[in-house]
Amino acid sequence: MVELIFSPHWFYGKDIGIDVVSILALFLITWYSFRLYRAARDGRSALFTIGFFSLMLSFLFKILTNFELYYSTIQTQTVESIAFTYHVINVSNIPFFLGFLGYRALTFLGLALLFLVYYKNRTDRVSLLLYAYFLFVAMYFTQFSYYVFFLTNFLFLALITRHLWKHCVEKNNRNTLCLAASFTVITVSQLFFTFTGMFEVLYVFGELVQLIGYLLLLWTLILIERRARFGASSVGSSVRFVSSSHSKRGIVHHHGKKA
């Protein structure tokens, strides 16, 4: 049994347009993250890039759930010794189930990678096994209750947001403030989705708030990348704002010296 999200009838199809814009925003986020990674060659930036690439792919699978596969079969029926042969149009749910599983699996993968960006010091073997088990259990139960899926997303994002706000207070920097605000908006969107079963209109708010969060994050990464390019800040420090890295290794600046 698969439990579906409750979307208002008047919103059917319109959410595809929002998802397409979200895909474009996530693609650009991935692109700018990759550019920052190429500049600094930092492992956390690589996880950041792959995480958002997974989220982008998840939205492609989500769109797939809106389509049905039609195929024709030939059937023969005999009535009083007369055989009638005719074509029957059938509907397959394969695109829906592929989209359903791909969307949720890639979303979990992307959020898990983003979580590791900010909690990389907790990546010993036992912790990784616990993460894998947690994702497996969450993936299994999301087949029966959609709110388990969005609550899991909320927990991942809430932990990331908590870390970003903590780092923002410590550094008092506009880049980290924008990052923290972006993830806060995306986190709030998952709460809207969680309670969609009670109020259908919350699905619409969730879609819009989530898109706003991604656009705000894209704007933040563009600012970080441009400041790094024009020398307003070093590439290393720009990437550090993205990953909040506390590594003790030196970061190479434009002039070739180590900080």
Contacts in CASP RR format, 6 or more apart in sequence:
PFRMAT RR
TARGET T0000
AUTHOR 0000-0000-0000
METHOD contacts of the structure
MODEL  1
MVELIFSPHWFYGKDIGIDVVSILALFLITWYSFRLYRAARDGRSALFTI
GFFSLMLSFLFKILTNFELYYSTIQTQTVESIAFTYHVINVSNIPFFLGF
LGYRALTFLGLALLFLVYYKNRTDRVSLLLYAYFLFVAMYFTQFSYYVFF
LTNFLFLALITRHLWKHCVEKNNRNTLCLAASFTVITVSQLFFTFTGMFE
VLYVFGELVQLIGYLLLLWTLILIERRARFGASSVGSSVRFVSSSHSKRG
IVHHHGKKA
1 143 0 8 1.000
1 144 0 8 1.000
2 97 0 8 1.000
2 100 0 8 1.000
2 143 0 8 1.000
2 144 0 8 1.000
3 143 0 8 1.000
3 144 0 8 1.000
3 145 0 8 1.000
3 146 0 8 1.000
4 146 0 8 1.000
5 146 0 8 1.000
5 193 0 8 1.000
5 196 0 8 1.000
5 203 0 8 1.000
6 196 0 8 1.000
6 197 0 8 1.000
6 200 0 8 1.000
6 203 0 8 1.000
7 15 0 8 1.000
7 196 0 8 1.000
7 200 0 8 1.000
7 203 0 8 1.000
7 204 0 8 1.000
8 200 0 8 1.000
8 201 0 8 1.000
8 203 0 8 1.000
8 204 0 8 1.000
11 203 0 8 1.000
11 204 0 8 1.000
13 66 0 8 1.000
15 203 0 8 1.000
15 204 0 8 1.000
15 207 0 8 1.000
16 63 0 8 1.000
16 66 0 8 1.000
18 207 0 8 1.000
18 208 0 8 1.000
18 211 0 8 1.000
19 59 0 8 1.000
19 62 0 8 1.000
19 63 0 8 1.000
19 207 0 8 1.000
20 63 0 8 1.000
21 211 0 8 1.000
22 59 0 8 1.000
22 210 0 8 1.000
22 211 0 8 1.000
22 214 0 8 1.000
23 56 0 8 1.000
23 59 0 8 1.000
23 60 0 8 1.000
23 63 0 8 1.000
25 211 0 8 1.000
25 214 0 8 1.000
25 215 0 8 1.000
25 217 0 8 1.000
25 218 0 8 1.000
26 52 0 8 1.000
26 53 0 8 1.000
26 55 0 8 1.000
26 56 0 8 1.000
26 59 0 8 1.000
26 214 0 8 1.000
27 56 0 8 1.000
28 218 0 8 1.000
29 52 0 8 1.000
29 56 0 8 1.000
29 214 0 8 1.000
29 217 0 8 1.000
29 218 0 8 1.000
29 221 0 8 1.000
30 49 0 8 1.000
30 52 0 8 1.000
30 53 0 8 1.000
30 56 0 8 1.000
32 218 0 8 1.000
32 221 0 8 1.000
32 222 0 8 1.000
32 224 0 8 1.000
32 225 0 8 1.000
33 45 0 8 1.000
33 48 0 8 1.000
33 49 0 8 1.000
33 52 0 8 1.000
33 221 0 8 1.000
33 242 0 8 1.000
34 49 0 8 1.000
35 225 0 8 1.000
36 45 0 8 1.000
36 221 0 8 1.000
36 224 0 8 1.000
36 225 0 8 1.000
36 228 0 8 1.000
36 235 0 8 1.000
36 238 0 8 1.000
36 239 0 8 1.000
36 242 0 8 1.000
37 43 0 8 1.000
37 45 0 8 1.000
37 46 0 8 1.000
37 48 0 8 1.000
37 49 0 8 1.000
37 239 0 8 1.000
39 228 0 8 1.000
39 235 0 8 1.000
39 236 0 8 1.000
39 238 0 8 1.000
39 239 0 8 1.000
40 235 0 8 1.000
40 236 0 8 1.000
40 238 0 8 1.000
40 239 0 8 1.000
40 251 0 8 1.000
40 252 0 8 1.000
42 236 0 8 1.000
42 239 0 8 1.000
42 243 0 8 1.000
42 245 0 8 1.000
42 247 0 8 1.000
43 243 0 8 1.000
44 117 0 8 1.000
44 120 0 8 1.000
44 239 0 8 1.000
44 242 0 8 1.000
44 243 0 8 1.000
44 245 0 8 1.000
45 239 0 8 1.000
45 242 0 8 1.000
45 243 0 8 1.000
47 113 0 8 1.000
47 114 0 8 1.000
47 116 0 8 1.000
47 117 0 8 1.000
47 120 0 8 1.000
47 243 0 8 1.000
48 113 0 8 1.000
48 114 0 8 1.000
48 117 0 8 1.000
48 242 0 8 1.000
48 243 0 8 1.000
50 110 0 8 1.000
50 113 0 8 1.000
51 109 0 8 1.000
51 110 0 8 1.000
51 111 0 8 1.000
51 113 0 8 1.000
51 114 0 8 1.000
52 110 0 8 1.000
52 114 0 8 1.000
54 106 0 8 1.000
54 107 0 8 1.000
54 109 0 8 1.000
54 110 0 8 1.000
54 113 0 8 1.000
55 106 0 8 1.000
55 107 0 8 1.000
55 110 0 8 1.000
55 111 0 8 1.000
57 106 0 8 1.000
58 102 0 8 1.000
58 103 0 8 1.000
58 104 0 8 1.000
58 105 0 8 1.000
58 106 0 8 1.000
58 107 0 8 1.000
58 110 0 8 1.000
59 103 0 8 1.000
61 98 0 8 1.000
61 99 0 8 1.000
61 100 0 8 1.000
61 101 0 8 1.000
61 102 0 8 1.000
61 103 0 8 1.000
61 106 0 8 1.000
62 99 0 8 1.000
62 103 0 8 1.000
64 95 0 8 1.000
64 96 0 8 1.000
64 98 0 8 1.000
64 99 0 8 1.000
64 103 0 8 1.000
65 95 0 8 1.000
65 96 0 8 1.000
65 99 0 8 1.000
65 100 0 8 1.000
65 103 0 8 1.000
67 95 0 8 1.000
67 96 0 8 1.000
68 91 0 8 1.000
68 92 0 8 1.000
68 93 0 8 1.000
68 95 0 8 1.000
68 96 0 8 1.000
69 91 0 8 1.000
69 92 0 8 1.000
69 94 0 8 1.000
69 95 0 8 1.000
70 89 0 8 1.000
70 90 0 8 1.000
70 91 0 8 1.000
70 92 0 8 1.000
71 89 0 8 1.000
71 90 0 8 1.000
71 92 0 8 1.000
72 87 0 8 1.000
72 88 0 8 1.000
72 89 0 8 1.000
72 90 0 8 1.000
73 87 0 8 1.000
73 88 0 8 1.000
73 90 0 8 1.000
74 85 0 8 1.000
74 86 0 8 1.000
74 87 0 8 1.000
74 88 0 8 1.000
75 85 0 8 1.000
75 86 0 8 1.000
75 87 0 8 1.000
75 88 0 8 1.000
76 83 0 8 1.000
76 84 0 8 1.000
76 85 0 8 1.000
77 83 0 8 1.000
77 84 0 8 1.000
77 86 0 8 1.000
78 84 0 8 1.000
104 139 0 8 1.000
104 142 0 8 1.000
104 149 0 8 1.000
105 139 0 8 1.000
107 149 0 8 1.000
107 153 0 8 1.000
108 135 0 8 1.000
108 138 0 8 1.000
108 139 0 8 1.000
108 152 0 8 1.000
109 135 0 8 1.000
111 153 0 8 1.000
111 156 0 8 1.000
111 157 0 8 1.000
112 131 0 8 1.000
112 135 0 8 1.000
112 156 0 8 1.000
114 156 0 8 1.000
114 160 0 8 1.000
115 156 0 8 1.000
115 159 0 8 1.000
115 160 0 8 1.000
116 123 0 8 1.000
117 160 0 8 1.000
117 243 0 8 1.000
117 244 0 8 1.000
118 159 0 8 1.000
118 160 0 8 1.000
118 163 0 8 1.000
118 164 0 8 1.000
118 243 0 8 1.000
118 244 0 8 1.000
119 159 0 8 1.000
119 163 0 8 1.000
121 246 0 8 1.000
138 148 0 8 1.000
138 149 0 8 1.000
138 152 0 8 1.000
141 148 0 8 1.000
142 148 0 8 1.000
142 149 0 8 1.000
142 152 0 8 1.000
146 196 0 8 1.000
147 194 0 8 1.000
147 195 0 8 1.000
147 197 0 8 1.000
150 190 0 8 1.000
150 191 0 8 1.000
150 193 0 8 1.000
150 194 0 8 1.000
151 190 0 8 1.000
151 194 0 8 1.000
153 190 0 8 1.000
153 193 0 8 1.000
154 187 0 8 1.000
154 190 0 8 1.000
154 191 0 8 1.000
154 194 0 8 1.000
157 183 0 8 1.000
157 186 0 8 1.000
157 187 0 8 1.000
157 190 0 8 1.000
158 187 0 8 1.000
160 183 0 8 1.000
160 187 0 8 1.000
161 180 0 8 1.000
161 183 0 8 1.000
161 184 0 8 1.000
161 187 0 8 1.000
163 244 0 8 1.000
164 176 0 8 1.000
164 179 0 8 1.000
164 180 0 8 1.000
164 183 0 8 1.000
164 244 0 8 1.000
165 180 0 8 1.000
165 184 0 8 1.000
167 176 0 8 1.000
167 180 0 8 1.000
167 244 0 8 1.000
168 176 0 8 1.000
168 177 0 8 1.000
168 179 0 8 1.000
168 180 0 8 1.000
171 241 0 8 1.000
173 241 0 8 1.000
175 220 0 8 1.000
175 223 0 8 1.000
175 224 0 8 1.000
175 238 0 8 1.000
175 241 0 8 1.000
176 241 0 8 1.000
176 244 0 8 1.000
178 216 0 8 1.000
178 219 0 8 1.000
178 220 0 8 1.000
178 223 0 8 1.000
179 217 0 8 1.000
179 220 0 8 1.000
179 241 0 8 1.000
179 242 0 8 1.000
181 216 0 8 1.000
182 213 0 8 1.000
182 214 0 8 1.000
182 216 0 8 1.000
182 217 0 8 1.000
182 220 0 8 1.000
183 217 0 8 1.000
185 209 0 8 1.000
185 210 0 8 1.000
185 212 0 8 1.000
185 213 0 8 1.000
185 216 0 8 1.000
186 209 0 8 1.000
186 210 0 8 1.000
186 213 0 8 1.000
186 214 0 8 1.000
186 217 0 8 1.000
188 209 0 8 1.000
189 205 0 8 1.000
189 206 0 8 1.000
189 207 0 8 1.000
189 209 0 8 1.000
189 210 0 8 1.000
189 213 0 8 1.000
190 210 0 8 1.000
192 202 0 8 1.000
192 203 0 8 1.000
192 205 0 8 1.000
192 206 0 8 1.000
192 209 0 8 1.000
193 202 0 8 1.000
193 203 0 8 1.000
193 206 0 8 1.000
195 202 0 8 1.000
196 202 0 8 1.000
196 203 0 8 1.000
221 242 0 8 1.000
224 238 0 8 1.000
224 241 0 8 1.000
224 242 0 8 1.000
225 238 0 8 1.000
226 232 0 8 1.000
227 233 0 8 1.000
227 238 0 8 1.000
228 234 0 8 1.000
228 235 0 8 1.000
228 236 0 8 1.000
228 238 0 8 1.000
231 254 0 8 1.000
234 251 0 8 1.000
234 253 0 8 1.000
234 254 0 8 1.000
234 259 0 8 1.000
235 251 0 8 1.000
235 252 0 8 1.000
235 253 0 8 1.000
235 254 0 8 1.000
236 251 0 8 1.000
236 252 0 8 1.000
236 253 0 8 1.000
236 259 0 8 1.000
237 251 0 8 1.000
237 259 0 8 1.000
239 245 0 8 1.000
239 251 0 8 1.000
240 251 0 8 1.000
250 258 0 8 1.000
250 259 0 8 1.000
251 258 0 8 1.000
251 259 0 8 1.000
252 258 0 8 1.000
253 259 0 8 1.000
END
